[in-house]
């Protein structure tokens, strides 16, 4: 597939590490120049895993540049619409166009809905749902004005398709992204822009926070039945046969690259599970 995105420009949020970095690097490997943003700092005291750092965003920049592509990187909170609009304007000035958006940035915390603080609920909703809207609000007008069509990939979650006790605010935000995806697909189809959501399950990134998850399952063991174990896969990411506890971010990037390119030209307004069939169990 190398070179299938030659001449295109991709905007990736939450790009300092994890899925965001993997998507940015993969799209660059396919030929796209990259606009990479990340907050690179704490979002809320209720988010207990370590935040991304400036150094990690710099590592993403180096990884993109190693593919031979150009990158514009900024430390931006996706809750800040004006800042995202400025990044998009700078990207258009530097690259002349915007073709691909990967709305990836998000946060997660754990707790029962009726015991959460307002800050815990609001932080997840504001980043995952409102922040993603702000990303799209900043990017879509520039894509329309460029007149090249394009592809928007909204990173939801398996929790955007099914109930998940213990992180209902996260599930609510990710379900909301499905509505955003489907409505936007109808609104921008006339401009040749496609919009789809992907729904990964159990990706090995800092957000997973196994200790916090296990603490919830320990307190409320009935919840674990809503989280199916990763099914058997013939070859894991190390090329060995057997079970794999988590999928890798790079495996999700395979799907992102396909949705970004012309091979998925007929796909819009779709929800694509990236879960090895887990949600069927």
C-alpha positions in Angstrom: 0.0 0.0 0.0 3.0 2.4 0.3 2.4 5.6 -1.5 -1.4 5.3 -1.8 -1.9 8.6 0.0 0.8 10.5 -1.9 0.1 14.2 -2.0 -2.5 14.2 0.7 -2.5 15.8 4.2 -3.8 14.1 7.4 -4.8 15.8 10.6 -4.4 13.5 13.6 -5.5 14.4 17.2 -4.0 12.7 20.3 -0.9 12.0 18.2 1.8 12.0 21.0 1.5 8.3 21.7 -0.7 5.2 21.4 -3.2 5.0 18.6 -2.6 8.6 17.6 1.1 8.1 17.0 0.5 4.8 15.2 -2.0 6.4 12.9 0.1 9.4 12.1 3.2 7.2 11.3 1.2 4.8 9.2 -0.5 7.5 7.2 2.9 9.1 6.6 4.3 5.8 5.5 1.5 5.7 2.9 2.6 9.1 1.6 0.6 11.7 3.5 2.1 14.8 5.2 0.8 15.0 8.8 -0.6 17.6 11.1 -0.2 16.2 14.6 -1.7 17.7 17.8 -1.9 16.6 21.4 -2.6 18.3 24.7 0.7 17.0 26.2 -0.5 17.6 29.7 -3.1 16.7 32.3 -6.8 17.0 31.4 -8.3 16.6 34.8 -7.4 15.2 38.2 -10.0 12.5 37.6 -7.9 11.0 34.8 -5.4 9.0 36.8 -3.1 7.5 34.2 0.0 9.7 33.1 -0.8 12.2 30.4 1.1 12.4 27.2 4.2 14.7 27.2 5.9 17.1 24.9 8.8 14.6 24.6 6.3 12.0 23.3 4.9 14.3 20.7 8.5 15.1 19.6 9.0 11.3 19.2 6.0 11.2 16.9 7.4 14.0 14.9 10.7 12.1 14.5 8.9 8.9 13.5 6.8 10.7 10.9 9.9 12.5 9.5 11.7 9.1 9.3 9.2 8.1 6.6 10.3 11.0 4.5 7.1 13.0 5.0 6.6 16.5 6.5 4.9 17.1 9.8 3.3 20.1 11.5 3.0 19.4 15.3 1.4 21.6 18.0 0.5 21.2 21.6 -3.3 21.8 21.5 -6.2 20.8 23.7 -9.0 19.6 21.5 -11.5 21.4 23.8 -10.0 24.7 22.4 -11.8 25.4 19.1 -9.9 28.6 18.3 -6.5 26.7 18.8 -7.6 23.9 16.5 -8.8 26.4 13.9 -5.4 28.1 14.0 -3.7 24.8 13.5 -5.8 24.0 10.5 -5.2 27.4 9.0 -1.5 27.0 9.5 -1.7 23.5 7.9 -3.5 24.9 4.9 -0.9 27.7 4.6 2.0 25.1 4.8 0.6 22.2 2.8 -2.2 23.8 0.7 -4.9 21.3 1.5 -6.4 18.9 4.1 -7.7 15.5 3.0 -7.8 13.2 6.0 -8.9 13.7 9.6 -8.4 11.1 12.3 -10.3 12.3 15.3 -8.5 10.1 17.8 -7.9 12.1 21.0 -9.8 10.8 24.1 -9.7 10.1 27.8 -11.1 7.4 30.1 -11.7 6.9 33.8 -13.5 4.4 35.9 -16.4 4.5 38.3 -20.1 3.9 38.7 -22.3 6.5 37.1 -24.3 7.3 40.2 -21.1 7.8 42.2 -19.1 10.0 39.9 -18.2 13.6 40.6 -19.4 16.2 38.1 -15.8 16.8 37.1 -15.2 13.1 36.3 -18.3 13.0 34.1 -17.8 16.3 32.5 -14.1 15.8 31.7 -14.7 12.6 29.7 -17.7 14.0 27.9 -16.0 17.3 27.1 -12.8 15.8 25.7 -14.3 12.8 23.9 -17.5 14.2 22.6 -17.3 18.0 22.6 -13.6 18.0 21.7 -14.2 15.7 18.7 -17.0 18.0 17.5 -14.5 20.9 17.8 -12.0 19.0 15.8 -14.5 18.5 13.1 -15.8 22.1 13.3 -12.2 23.3 12.7 -11.3 20.8 9.9 -14.4 20.3 7.8 -14.8 23.9 6.4 -11.1 23.8 5.3 -11.7 20.4 3.6 -14.8 21.7 1.8 -12.9 24.9 0.7 -10.0 22.8 -0.6 -12.4 21.0 -2.8 -10.6 17.6 -2.9 -13.1 15.6 -1.0 -11.5 13.4 1.7 -12.0 11.0 4.5 -12.8 11.5 8.2 -12.2 8.7 10.6 -13.7 9.1 14.0 -12.1 6.9 16.6 -14.9 5.6 18.8 -14.7 2.4 20.8 -16.4 -1.0 21.3 -18.0 1.0 24.2 -19.7 3.1 21.5 -21.7 0.1 20.3 -22.5 -1.7 23.6 -23.1 -1.1 27.3 -20.1 -1.0 29.5 -20.7 -0.8 33.2 -18.0 1.0 35.2 -17.3 3.6 32.6 -20.7 4.8 31.5 -19.5 8.4 30.8 -16.9 7.0 28.3 -19.6 4.8 26.7 -22.0 7.8 26.5 -19.3 9.9 24.8 -18.4 7.1 22.3 -22.0 6.4 21.5 -22.4 10.1 20.8 -19.6 9.9 18.3 -21.7 7.4 16.3 -24.4 10.0 16.0 -21.9 12.6 15.0 -20.4 10.3 12.4 -23.6 9.3 10.8 -25.1 12.8 10.7 -21.9 14.4 9.4 -21.6 11.7 6.7 -25.0 12.9 5.4 -24.1 16.5 5.6 -20.7 16.4 3.8 -21.3 13.6 1.2 -22.1 16.2 -1.4 -18.6 17.5 -1.1 -17.0 14.1 -1.7 -16.1 13.7 2.0 -16.6 10.4 3.7 -17.1 9.9 7.4 -16.8 6.7 9.3 -16.3 5.6 12.9 -14.0 2.8 14.0 -14.6 0.8 17.2 -11.5 -0.7 18.7 -11.5 -3.1 21.6 -8.6 -3.7 24.1 -5.7 -1.8 22.6 -2.5 -1.9 24.5 -2.1 1.8 25.4 -1.8 3.8 28.6 -5.5 4.6 28.6 -6.4 0.9 29.3 -5.1 1.3 32.8 -5.4 -2.4 33.8 -5.1 -1.7 37.6 -8.1 0.7 37.7 -10.1 -1.7 35.5 -9.3 -4.7 37.7 -10.2 -2.6 40.8 -13.7 -2.1 39.4 -14.0 -5.7 38.5 -12.9 -6.7 41.9 -15.5 -4.5 43.6 -18.3 -5.4 41.1 -17.5 -8.9 39.6 -20.7 -9.0 37.6 -19.4 -6.2 35.4 -16.7 -8.4 33.9 -19.2 -10.3 31.9 -19.7 -7.2 29.8 -16.0 -7.2 28.8 -15.4 -10.3 26.7 -11.8 -11.7 26.6 -9.9 -11.3 23.4 -10.7 -14.3 21.2 -8.2 -16.6 19.7 -6.2 -15.2 16.8 -4.0 -17.4 14.7 -1.0 -15.0 14.7 -0.4 -12.3 17.2 1.6 -9.1 16.7 4.8 -10.9 17.5 4.2 -13.4 14.7 3.5 -16.2 17.2 0.5 -18.4 17.3 -1.7 -18.1 20.4 -3.7 -15.7 22.5 -3.0 -12.0 22.7 -4.3 -10.0 25.6 -4.5 -6.7 23.8 -4.4 -5.7 20.2 -1.8 -3.2 19.1 -2.3 0.3 17.9 -0.6 -0.6 14.7 -3.3 -3.2 13.9 -5.9 -0.4 14.2 -3.8 1.7 11.9 -4.3 -0.8 9.2 -8.0 0.0 9.2 -7.4 3.7 9.5 -5.1 3.7 6.4 -7.7 1.7 4.4 -10.5 4.2 5.4 -8.2 7.1 4.5 -7.5 5.8 1.0 -9.4 5.3 -2.2 -9.9 1.5 -1.6 -12.8 2.4 0.8 -14.4 5.0 -1.5 -17.8 3.5 -1.2 -17.8 3.4 2.6 -19.4 6.3 4.5 -21.6 6.6 7.6 -20.4 3.2 8.7 -19.4 1.8 12.1 -16.5 -0.6 11.8 -15.7 -2.9 14.7 -11.9 -3.4 15.1 -12.2 -6.2 17.7 -11.5 -9.6 16.1 -15.2 -10.4 16.6 -15.1 -9.9 20.4 -18.4 -8.1 20.5 -20.1 -11.1 19.0 -19.3 -13.2 22.1 
